[in-house]
């Protein structure tokens, strides 16, 4: 099974790309646990990020048990690590460990070159490029296999498929 994590700043097309790639590749789609968790909370704290990370990790592990040739995850613990750093200026040991231990074959880093759309869980309409740069720096530092995904949707799909199928 080839595993793919779709990452990037909020409102950069991660969910749309994840769902479409899972359909095109007939892969196992793993949704983002944070949305499920935070939909029922008006406020959250840094301790909630540990809960989110643990449950996201569980979802991904369950996804790996499928018989599909591809696993497409609409986030990863690396996303939660960056979220914690940028929002709280610190990261729990649990999130650090889970982030460092997770191994996807491919990471697709979505560029925030599409319009930001409001939704009640989004917090950073003006900082998306700064957040994107942080992702890129961390991925390079860890020598992670990633590709920047940008442009209109058809371009994003083509870049993603080329990277996944020819790499």
Sine and cosine of phi, psi and omega as CSV:
sin_phi,cos_phi,sin_psi,cos_psi,sin_omega,cos_omega
0.00,0.00,0.75,-0.67,0.12,-0.99
-1.00,-0.07,0.72,-0.70,-0.04,-1.00
-0.93,-0.38,0.68,-0.74,-0.06,-1.00
-0.77,-0.64,0.76,-0.65,0.11,-0.99
-0.92,-0.40,0.78,-0.62,0.03,-1.00
-0.99,-0.15,0.86,-0.51,-0.09,-1.00
-0.74,-0.67,0.19,-0.98,0.05,-1.00
0.60,-0.80,0.05,-1.00,0.00,-1.00
-0.90,0.43,0.26,-0.97,0.03,-1.00
-0.87,0.49,0.49,-0.87,0.06,-1.00
0.83,0.56,0.67,0.74,0.05,-1.00
-0.90,-0.43,0.23,0.97,0.11,-0.99
1.00,-0.03,0.26,0.97,-0.07,-1.00
-0.88,0.47,-0.77,0.64,-0.07,-1.00
-0.91,0.41,-0.71,0.71,0.02,-1.00
-0.85,0.52,-0.74,0.68,0.00,-1.00
-0.90,0.43,-0.68,0.74,0.00,-1.00
-0.86,0.50,-0.74,0.68,-0.02,-1.00
-0.90,0.43,-0.72,0.70,-0.02,-1.00
-0.91,0.42,-0.68,0.73,0.03,-1.00
-0.90,0.44,-0.62,0.78,0.01,-1.00
-0.91,0.42,-0.56,0.83,0.05,-1.00
-0.95,0.31,-0.72,0.69,-0.03,-1.00
-0.89,0.45,-0.69,0.72,-0.06,-1.00
-1.00,0.01,-0.02,1.00,-0.07,-1.00
0.81,0.59,0.70,0.71,-0.06,-1.00
-0.99,-0.15,0.19,-0.98,0.08,-1.00
-0.99,0.16,0.86,-0.52,0.00,-1.00
-1.00,-0.06,0.77,-0.64,0.08,-1.00
-0.91,-0.42,0.89,-0.45,-0.05,-1.00
-0.99,0.15,0.10,-1.00,-0.08,-1.00
-1.00,0.04,0.91,-0.42,-0.03,-1.00
-0.91,0.42,-0.55,0.84,-0.06,-1.00
-0.82,0.57,-0.62,0.78,0.00,-1.00
-0.89,0.45,-0.71,0.70,0.02,-1.00
-0.87,0.48,-0.72,0.69,-0.05,-1.00
-0.92,0.39,-0.74,0.68,-0.12,-0.99
-0.99,0.16,-0.28,0.96,0.05,-1.00
-0.86,0.51,-0.43,0.90,-0.03,-1.00
-0.98,-0.20,0.13,0.99,-0.03,-1.00
-0.82,-0.57,0.70,-0.71,0.07,-1.00
-0.99,0.10,-0.56,0.83,0.01,-1.00
-0.75,-0.66,0.44,-0.90,0.07,-1.00
-0.62,-0.79,0.28,-0.96,-0.01,-1.00
-0.79,-0.61,0.04,-1.00,-0.01,-1.00
-0.87,0.50,-0.53,0.85,0.01,-1.00
-0.92,0.40,-0.45,0.89,0.06,-1.00
-0.91,0.41,-0.48,0.88,-0.01,-1.00
-0.91,0.42,-0.55,0.83,0.09,-1.00
-0.88,0.47,-0.70,0.72,0.02,-1.00
-0.88,0.47,-0.69,0.73,0.01,-1.00
-0.89,0.46,-0.71,0.70,-0.02,-1.00
-0.88,0.48,-0.71,0.70,0.00,-1.00
-0.87,0.48,-0.70,0.71,-0.03,-1.00
-0.96,0.28,-0.55,0.84,0.08,-1.00
-0.90,0.43,-0.69,0.73,0.02,-1.00
-0.87,0.49,-0.64,0.77,0.05,-1.00
-0.88,0.47,-0.70,0.71,0.01,-1.00
-0.86,0.50,-0.67,0.74,-0.01,-1.00
-0.92,0.40,-0.69,0.72,0.02,-1.00
-0.87,0.49,-0.65,0.76,0.06,-1.00
-0.90,0.45,-0.67,0.75,0.03,-1.00
-0.86,0.51,-0.59,0.81,0.01,-1.00
-0.92,0.40,-0.31,0.95,0.01,-1.00
-0.99,0.15,-0.13,0.99,0.00,-1.00
-0.95,0.30,0.27,-0.96,-0.02,-1.00
-1.00,-0.03,0.06,1.00,-0.04,-1.00
-0.92,0.39,0.40,-0.92,0.05,-1.00
-0.98,0.18,-0.32,0.95,-0.03,-1.00
-0.73,-0.68,0.59,-0.81,0.16,-0.99
-0.88,-0.48,0.81,-0.58,0.00,-1.00
-0.88,-0.48,0.91,-0.42,-0.04,-1.00
-0.96,-0.29,0.81,-0.59,0.00,-1.00
-0.99,0.15,0.72,0.69,0.12,-0.99
0.48,-0.88,-0.07,-1.00,0.07,-1.00
-0.31,-0.95,0.09,-1.00,0.03,-1.00
-0.92,0.38,-0.45,0.89,0.08,-1.00
-0.85,0.53,-0.62,0.79,0.04,-1.00
-0.89,0.46,-0.68,0.73,-0.01,-1.00
-0.92,0.39,-0.59,0.81,0.07,-1.00
-0.88,0.48,-0.75,0.67,-0.01,-1.00
-0.90,0.43,-0.66,0.75,0.06,-1.00
-0.82,0.57,-0.74,0.68,-0.02,-1.00
-0.90,0.43,-0.69,0.73,0.01,-1.00
-0.88,0.47,-0.75,0.66,-0.09,-1.00
-0.96,0.29,-0.58,0.82,-0.04,-1.00
-1.00,0.07,-0.65,0.76,-0.13,-0.99
-0.91,-0.42,-0.09,1.00,0.01,-1.00
0.90,0.43,0.35,0.94,0.08,-1.00
-0.33,-0.94,0.26,-0.97,-0.03,-1.00
-0.68,-0.74,0.68,-0.73,0.03,-1.00
-0.94,0.34,0.37,-0.93,0.05,-1.00
-0.87,0.49,-0.61,0.79,0.00,-1.00
-0.87,0.49,-0.75,0.66,-0.02,-1.00
-0.91,0.40,-0.66,0.75,0.06,-1.00
-0.84,0.55,-0.75,0.67,-0.03,-1.00
-0.90,0.44,-0.74,0.67,-0.01,-1.00
-0.89,0.45,-0.64,0.77,0.00,-1.00
-0.92,0.40,-0.70,0.72,0.00,-1.00
-0.94,0.35,-0.50,0.87,-0.04,-1.00
-0.99,0.13,-0.41,0.91,-0.07,-1.00
-0.95,0.33,0.63,-0.78,-0.05,-1.00
-0.70,-0.71,0.97,-0.23,0.15,-0.99
-0.99,-0.16,0.51,-0.86,0.06,-1.00
-0.93,0.37,-0.59,0.81,-0.06,-1.00
-0.65,-0.76,0.65,-0.76,0.16,-0.99
-0.89,-0.45,0.75,-0.66,0.07,-1.00
-0.94,-0.33,0.91,-0.41,-0.04,-1.00
-0.99,-0.11,0.95,-0.30,-0.05,-1.00
-0.98,0.19,0.81,-0.59,0.01,-1.00
-0.99,0.16,0.64,-0.77,-0.01,-1.00
-0.99,0.11,0.80,0.60,-0.01,-1.00
-0.98,-0.19,0.38,0.93,0.10,-0.99
-0.86,-0.51,0.33,-0.94,-0.05,-1.00
-0.87,0.49,0.58,-0.81,0.11,-0.99
-0.98,0.18,0.73,-0.69,0.04,-1.00
-0.89,-0.46,0.72,-0.70,0.02,-1.00
-0.91,0.42,0.65,-0.76,0.30,-0.95
-0.45,-0.89,0.47,-0.88,-0.19,-0.98
-0.88,0.48,-0.26,0.97,0.00,-1.00
-0.99,-0.11,-0.10,0.99,-0.04,-1.00
-1.00,0.02,0.61,-0.79,-0.13,-0.99
-0.81,-0.59,-0.21,0.98,-0.19,-0.98
-0.77,-0.64,0.91,0.41,-0.02,-1.00
-0.92,0.38,-0.41,0.91,-0.10,-0.99
-0.96,-0.29,-0.10,0.99,-0.10,-1.00
-0.93,-0.36,0.25,0.97,-0.14,-0.99
-0.89,0.46,-0.62,0.78,0.00,-1.00
-0.93,0.36,-0.63,0.78,0.06,-1.00
-0.88,0.47,-0.69,0.73,0.01,-1.00
-0.91,0.42,-0.69,0.73,0.05,-1.00
-0.84,0.54,-0.73,0.69,0.01,-1.00
-0.87,0.50,-0.60,0.80,0.04,-1.00
-0.90,0.43,-0.70,0.72,0.07,-1.00
-0.84,0.55,-0.78,0.63,-0.06,-1.00
-0.86,0.51,-0.68,0.73,0.00,-1.00
-0.89,0.46,-0.71,0.70,-0.01,-1.00
-0.91,0.41,-0.67,0.74,0.02,-1.00
-0.88,0.47,-0.68,0.73,0.05,-1.00
-0.91,0.41,-0.68,0.74,0.01,-1.00
-0.86,0.51,-0.65,0.76,-0.02,-1.00
-1.00,0.05,0.01,1.00,0.00,-1.00
0.82,0.57,0.72,0.69,-0.02,-1.00
-1.00,0.02,0.63,-0.78,0.02,-1.00
-0.96,0.27,0.97,-0.24,-0.03,-1.00
-0.64,-0.77,0.28,-0.96,0.04,-1.00
-0.69,-0.72,0.70,-0.72,0.09,-1.00
-0.98,0.19,0.75,-0.66,-0.03,-1.00
-0.92,-0.39,0.85,-0.53,-0.05,-1.00
-0.60,-0.80,0.07,-1.00,0.06,-1.00
1.00,0.05,-0.21,-0.98,0.01,-1.00
-0.93,0.36,0.24,-0.97,-0.13,-0.99
-0.83,0.56,-0.72,0.70,-0.02,-1.00
-0.88,0.47,-0.58,0.81,0.05,-1.00
-0.93,0.38,-0.66,0.75,0.01,-1.00
-0.88,0.47,-0.68,0.73,0.01,-1.00
-0.91,0.42,-0.73,0.69,-0.01,-1.00
-0.88,0.47,-0.70,0.71,0.02,-1.00
-0.88,0.47,-0.70,0.71,-0.02,-1.00
-0.89,0.46,-0.76,0.65,-0.03,-1.00
-0.89,0.45,-0.66,0.75,0.03,-1.00
-0.87,0.49,-0.69,0.72,-0.01,-1.00
-0.91,0.41,-0.71,0.71,-0.05,-1.00
-0.95,0.32,-0.70,0.71,-0.15,-0.99
-1.00,0.06,-0.32,0.95,-0.06,-1.00
-0.88,-0.47,0.36,0.93,-0.06,-1.00
-0.84,-0.54,0.00,0.00,0.00,0.00
